[in-house]
């Protein structure tokens, strides 16, 4: 399958601001079953883009807008090829739990076993796991994770506006409602507590009417990848109670949302900002490859800039998003 993705982010300011400094994680990853065939970013006002690759392997772009502006628009367009997934067996080997040892785990896996900013243990999570008999995994690793995926899907309603981008998972657990960011964090925290390395995936989902997905069609998406020594990284989508497959387009991975926000930055000026996001994902035909249109992130030197007392920061992204 080939997909065309258009991701538009627009910040509007109540008063003109003097400067915007922005970091973007919008370039789909090119690895495994997924190949990036074309990628472009355009900003308005226009700005020089710089790029580097973070320690999770995500492509990160950053830029400064130094002149006064009342609106900042960022548009990313991608063409991605996703091949068919290899079908997993109904269950894993009975010895899979024993394979979580020094022979099969590397440093990157241990970093995804401990608590992180949003995926961490709490009294609310402990009560939730006890109520749903999730303190100990049942059966083999793959069966246990599939059950966890289904339990989270059944226990929560999908509703935008109940939680915010900084909300702890305790809020979604209390309300029994949330968005895919919340469901992913809950699943990651429980899987890690079982001793399974788990990471947060941000990206896009192609929606088809027959699939009846709960997640928003015009927004970014989030799901979970758990490491199974016999299968590698396996994707689970607790928002829709499905395995990640040909319709899932991976953009960035990290410990949780704090590592992978599509936009993060600051602006200088006495103003309030308003965020609007639009995402479209459509099937397309194989593109003609033009190297001049394909941006590939590469490590570059970074410098720190001093900011003044009127700087305001926004670590925000589409909560209608995920």
C-alpha positions in Angstrom: 0.0 0.0 0.0 1.1 3.6 -0.8 -0.3 6.4 1.4 -0.3 10.1 0.9 -0.3 12.1 4.2 -0.9 15.8 4.6 -0.4 17.2 8.1 -1.1 20.9 8.6 -0.5 22.7 11.9 -1.4 26.3 12.4 -0.7 28.6 15.4 -2.6 31.9 15.6 -1.5 34.6 18.1 -3.7 37.1 19.7 -1.0 39.7 19.1 1.9 39.7 16.8 4.9 37.8 18.2 8.6 38.7 17.5 10.1 35.2 17.2 9.1 31.5 17.0 11.5 28.7 17.6 10.0 25.3 16.7 11.0 21.6 16.7 9.1 19.1 14.5 8.7 15.3 14.5 6.6 14.8 11.4 8.8 12.7 9.0 7.6 9.1 8.9 10.2 6.5 9.7 11.8 4.4 6.9 12.5 1.0 8.3 11.1 -2.5 8.3 7.8 -2.8 6.4 7.6 1.0 6.0 9.5 3.0 3.4 9.4 6.8 3.1 9.2 7.6 -0.6 8.7 11.4 -0.5 8.7 14.1 2.2 8.4 17.8 2.2 7.9 20.5 4.9 6.8 24.1 4.2 6.4 26.9 6.7 4.6 30.2 6.5 6.4 32.6 7.2 9.2 30.8 5.4 12.1 29.6 7.4 15.4 27.7 6.9 15.0 24.1 8.1 17.7 22.2 9.9 17.6 18.5 10.9 19.1 15.9 13.1 18.3 12.4 14.2 17.5 11.9 17.9 18.7 8.9 20.0 15.4 7.0 19.2 16.1 7.3 15.5 13.4 9.9 14.9 14.0 12.6 12.3 13.8 16.0 14.0 13.5 19.3 12.1 13.9 22.7 13.7 13.7 26.3 12.6 13.5 29.9 13.8 11.1 32.6 12.5 12.9 35.8 13.5 10.5 38.4 12.0 7.2 39.6 13.5 4.2 37.4 12.6 0.6 36.8 13.8 0.3 33.2 12.4 2.6 30.3 12.0 1.6 27.5 9.5 3.5 24.2 9.1 2.6 21.8 6.4 4.2 18.4 6.0 3.5 16.1 3.1 4.6 12.5 2.8 4.3 9.5 0.6 4.8 6.2 2.4 4.9 2.6 1.2 3.7 0.0 3.8 4.1 -3.7 2.9 1.9 -6.5 4.3 2.6 -7.6 7.8 3.7 -11.2 8.6 0.8 -12.9 10.4 1.6 -13.6 14.1 0.7 -17.0 15.6 -2.2 -17.3 17.9 0.1 -17.7 20.9 3.8 -17.3 21.7 6.1 -20.0 22.9 5.5 -21.0 26.5 9.1 -20.0 27.3 8.8 -16.5 25.9 8.7 -14.9 29.4 12.0 -16.6 30.3 13.6 -14.9 27.3 13.6 -11.5 28.9 17.1 -11.8 30.1 20.6 -10.4 29.4 21.0 -12.6 26.3 18.0 -11.1 24.5 17.7 -7.5 25.9 19.9 -4.6 25.0 20.4 -1.2 26.5 17.6 0.3 24.5 15.2 -2.3 25.9 16.1 -1.5 29.6 15.4 2.1 28.9 11.9 1.1 28.0 11.2 -1.0 31.2 11.2 1.8 33.8 8.6 4.5 34.5 8.6 7.6 32.3 6.8 11.0 32.6 3.4 9.8 31.4 3.7 6.0 31.6 4.2 5.3 35.3 2.6 3.4 38.1 0.1 5.2 40.4 -2.5 4.2 43.0 -5.2 4.7 40.3 -3.4 2.4 37.9 -3.0 -0.2 40.7 -6.7 -0.2 41.4 -7.5 -0.5 37.6 -5.2 -3.5 37.2 -6.6 -5.2 40.3 -10.2 -4.6 39.1 -9.4 -6.2 35.7 -7.1 -8.9 37.1 -4.1 -7.5 35.3 -1.6 -7.6 38.2 0.0 -10.8 36.7 -0.1 -11.6 33.0 -2.1 -14.6 32.0 -0.8 -17.2 29.6 2.1 -16.6 27.2 3.4 -13.1 26.4 1.6 -12.5 23.2 -1.7 -13.8 24.6 -1.3 -11.5 27.7 -0.6 -8.4 25.6 -3.6 -9.1 23.3 -5.8 -9.4 26.4 -4.4 -6.2 27.8 -5.1 -4.5 24.5 -8.8 -5.7 24.6 -9.3 -4.8 28.3 -8.2 -1.2 27.8 -10.4 -1.0 24.7 -13.4 -2.3 26.7 -12.8 -0.3 29.8 -12.6 3.2 28.3 -14.7 5.4 26.0 -13.0 7.4 23.4 -13.8 11.1 23.9 -11.8 14.2 23.0 -11.6 17.0 25.6 -11.7 14.9 28.8 -7.9 14.9 29.1 -5.2 17.4 28.0 -1.8 16.8 26.5 -0.1 17.0 29.9 -2.8 15.0 31.8 -1.5 12.0 33.9 -3.1 8.6 33.2 -4.9 8.9 36.5 -7.3 11.3 35.0 -8.3 9.0 32.1 -8.6 6.1 34.6 -10.9 8.2 36.9 -13.1 9.4 34.1 -13.0 6.1 32.2 -12.7 8.2 29.1 -9.8 9.6 27.0 -8.0 9.5 23.7 -5.4 7.2 22.2 -2.5 9.0 23.9 -4.1 8.0 27.3 -4.8 4.4 26.3 -1.2 4.0 25.0 0.3 5.3 28.2 -1.9 3.0 30.3 -0.9 -0.1 28.3 2.8 0.9 28.3 2.8 1.3 32.1 1.2 -2.1 32.7 3.4 -3.9 30.2 6.5 -2.5 31.7 5.3 -3.5 35.1 5.1 -7.1 33.7 8.7 -6.8 32.6 8.0 -6.3 28.9 9.8 -3.4 27.2 7.2 -1.1 25.7 7.4 2.1 23.7 5.0 4.8 22.5 4.5 5.3 18.8 3.1 8.4 17.2 1.9 8.5 13.6 -1.2 8.2 11.5 -3.9 5.7 10.9 -5.7 5.2 7.6 -9.4 5.0 8.3 -11.8 2.9 6.3 -15.6 2.8 6.9 -15.7 -1.0 7.3 -13.1 -0.9 10.2 -15.3 1.3 12.4 -12.3 2.8 14.2 -12.9 4.9 17.4 -10.0 7.2 16.8 -10.4 10.5 15.0 -9.9 10.4 11.3 -8.5 14.0 10.9 -5.8 13.7 13.6 -2.6 12.0 14.4 -2.7 8.7 16.2 -0.8 6.8 18.9 -0.3 3.2 19.8 2.1 0.8 21.6 5.0 -1.4 20.5 6.0 -4.2 22.9 9.2 -6.2 22.5 8.9 -9.9 22.3 12.3 -11.7 21.9 10.9 -14.2 19.4 9.1 -11.6 17.2 10.8 -8.3 17.8 8.7 -5.1 18.2 5.0 -5.9 17.9 2.4 -3.1 17.6 -0.8 -3.0 19.6 -3.6 -0.3 19.2 -5.7 -0.3 22.4 -7.8 2.6 21.1 -9.3 0.3 18.4 -8.5 -3.1 19.8 -6.4 -4.1 16.8 -2.8 -5.1 16.1 -0.8 -2.4 14.3 -0.7 -3.3 10.6 -0.8 -2.0 7.1 -3.0 1.0 8.0 -0.6 2.3 10.7 2.0 4.8 9.6 4.9 5.2 12.1 6.4 8.7 12.6 8.3 8.6 15.9 8.9 6.3 18.8 9.9 7.1 22.4 9.3 6.3 26.1 6.0 8.2 26.0 4.4 11.3 24.4 7.0 13.6 26.0 9.6 12.2 23.6 7.7 12.5 20.4 5.4 15.6 20.2 4.9 16.5 16.5 5.5 20.2 17.4 7.4 21.7 20.4 8.7 25.2 20.7 8.6 28.7 22.1 7.6 32.2 21.0 8.5 35.7 22.2 5.8 38.2 22.7 2.8 39.1 24.9 0.2 36.9 23.2 -2.0 33.9 23.6 -1.7 31.1 21.0 -4.4 29.1 19.4 -3.7 25.7 17.8 -5.5 24.1 14.9 -4.5 20.8 13.3 -5.7 18.9 10.2 -4.5 15.5 9.0 -5.5 13.6 5.8 -4.4 10.1 5.0 -5.3 8.7 1.6 -4.2 5.8 -0.6 -2.1 6.8 -3.6 -0.2 5.3 -6.4 3.6 4.7 -6.3 5.3 8.0 -6.8 8.0 8.9 -9.3 11.1 9.3 -7.1 12.6 12.8 -7.2 15.6 13.1 -4.9 15.3 16.9 -4.7 12.0 16.5 -2.9 13.1 13.9 -0.4 14.5 15.4 2.8 16.5 13.0 5.0 17.3 14.1 8.5 21.0 14.1 9.3 23.0 15.0 12.4 24.1 18.6 12.6 25.5 20.7 15.3 23.1 22.4 17.6 23.3 25.7 19.4 21.4 27.0 22.4 19.8 30.4 22.2 19.1 32.8 25.1 15.5 33.8 25.6 14.1 37.0 27.1 11.6 37.5 29.9 8.7 37.8 27.5 9.2 34.3 26.1 6.2 32.0 26.4 6.5 28.3 25.7 4.1 25.8 24.2 4.6 22.1 24.6 1.4 21.4 22.9 0.1 19.4 20.0 -3.3 18.2 18.8 -5.1 16.9 21.9 -7.9 16.5 19.3 -5.0 14.5 18.0 -4.4 11.4 19.8 
